[in-house]
Amino acid sequence: MPLRLAVLKETADGEKRVAATPETIKKYLGLGAAVAVEAGAGEAASIFDQAFVDAGATVGDRVATLAGADIVLGVQGPDPAALTGAKTGAWIVAGLNPFGDRPRIDAYAAAGFEALAMEFMPRITRAQSMDILSSQSNLAGYKAVLDAASEYGRAFPMMMTAAGTVSAARLFVMGVGVAGLQAIATGRRLGAQVSATDVRSATKEQILSLGAKPIFVENVAGIEGEGSGGYAAEMSPEYQKAQADLVSSHIAKQDIVITTALIPGRPAPRLISDAQIATMRAGSVIVDLAVEQGGNVEGARLGEIVERHGVKIVGHRNVPSRLAADSSALFARNLFNFLSAFWDKDGGLPVLDAEIGDAVRLTQSGQVVNARLLS
């Protein structure tokens, strides 16, 4: 019997993505696997059931989809209680939010599933094509600028008309990871004057390479802000004060601010206070891409657009899902790249190595085994 992959319809509120596409299903079949897709799984991403059938998958209800499944693919982790029919020891391959939803991880262990958290993918060269955080953050950075433009009551580029000149919007990006870099590039393409900051000094050259102005704390010795895996680390009190002073003077002159700062396993750092918002001119817009992890902006509310001191604060949840077709395509390729990289052609199944397997594996043989969850 060929290895059986199950692709489920997402049940989380507002989740429009799907974990496989007709493109990746054909590739799984090429590896010798069988693929079952839950009916309606791709509709919100503009992929209808017939497209999955045409690609070679079977389409049915959840019970039929899970029956005998060796690997369950998801965007967000499925409810462990709703996985009846999957084999004992089946892999759950998805974004599992290990720090934010530990009870779910414990439930996977108790049910005998092997949970593989794709957001724990190590940031190494050979795993770049498997990195869901990078692929989804890239789209989130792009969408954040479009969301800002839709809420901003003025134009982005400078316009010279017979009636006068319209000044270019001033866009400030806080946090220059994948999302921040894409926000810079998108803002520049739309004609804004873009500046950016980050706690990692190494990002200064990246900001310059995109034609934006770097805004960095100077003369604070010994602070580079580089944590493990290329993520930002928490800063010292001295750096935090210097950064707050710098941001306060700069943010008052900005029309749009996009914040993207995250620290794995911890609440998002607070970057903008209510007092700083009060210095911005009426009609300005702030987009908080970290709102799901507690927010970078004081007063941001998950899933809402609120107004403080005449400034709109945009806190959309699950921003990649707002571009469901493209984000699904990239997410699905991440999953395929992961599984296919370890595919044993003779055995007809993937066999993980220690470097990546130990990084992403959360549960095994009824136990939570990931070092990051046990420390």
Secondary structure as GFF3:
##gff-version 3
##sequence-region A 1 375
A	DSSP	beta_strand	4	7	.	.	.	ID=ss1
A	DSSP	alpha_helix	22	30	.	.	.	ID=ss2
A	DSSP	beta_strand	34	38	.	.	.	ID=ss3
A	DSSP	three_ten_helix	43	45	.	.	.	ID=ss4
A	DSSP	alpha_helix	49	55	.	.	.	ID=ss5
A	DSSP	beta_strand	58	60	.	.	.	ID=ss6
A	DSSP	alpha_helix	62	66	.	.	.	ID=ss7
A	DSSP	beta_strand	71	76	.	.	.	ID=ss8
A	DSSP	three_ten_helix	80	82	.	.	.	ID=ss9
A	DSSP	beta_strand	91	95	.	.	.	ID=ss10
A	DSSP	alpha_helix	102	111	.	.	.	ID=ss11
A	DSSP	beta_strand	114	117	.	.	.	ID=ss12
A	DSSP	three_ten_helix	118	120	.	.	.	ID=ss13
A	DSSP	three_ten_helix	125	130	.	.	.	ID=ss14
A	DSSP	alpha_helix	132	151	.	.	.	ID=ss15
A	DSSP	beta_strand	159	161	.	.	.	ID=ss16
A	DSSP	beta_strand	164	166	.	.	.	ID=ss17
A	DSSP	beta_strand	170	174	.	.	.	ID=ss18
A	DSSP	alpha_helix	178	189	.	.	.	ID=ss19
A	DSSP	beta_strand	193	197	.	.	.	ID=ss20
A	DSSP	three_ten_helix	201	203	.	.	.	ID=ss21
A	DSSP	alpha_helix	204	209	.	.	.	ID=ss22
A	DSSP	beta_strand	213	214	.	.	.	ID=ss23
A	DSSP	three_ten_helix	228	230	.	.	.	ID=ss24
A	DSSP	alpha_helix	237	251	.	.	.	ID=ss25
A	DSSP	beta_strand	256	259	.	.	.	ID=ss26
A	DSSP	alpha_helix	274	277	.	.	.	ID=ss27
A	DSSP	beta_strand	285	288	.	.	.	ID=ss28
A	DSSP	three_ten_helix	291	293	.	.	.	ID=ss29
A	DSSP	beta_strand	304	308	.	.	.	ID=ss30
A	DSSP	beta_strand	311	315	.	.	.	ID=ss31
A	DSSP	three_ten_helix	319	323	.	.	.	ID=ss32
A	DSSP	alpha_helix	324	341	.	.	.	ID=ss33
A	DSSP	beta_strand	343	344	.	.	.	ID=ss34
A	DSSP	beta_strand	349	350	.	.	.	ID=ss35
A	DSSP	alpha_helix	354	360	.	.	.	ID=ss36
A	DSSP	beta_strand	363	364	.	.	.	ID=ss37
A	DSSP	beta_strand	367	368	.	.	.	ID=ss38
A	DSSP	alpha_helix	371	374	.	.	.	ID=ss39
###
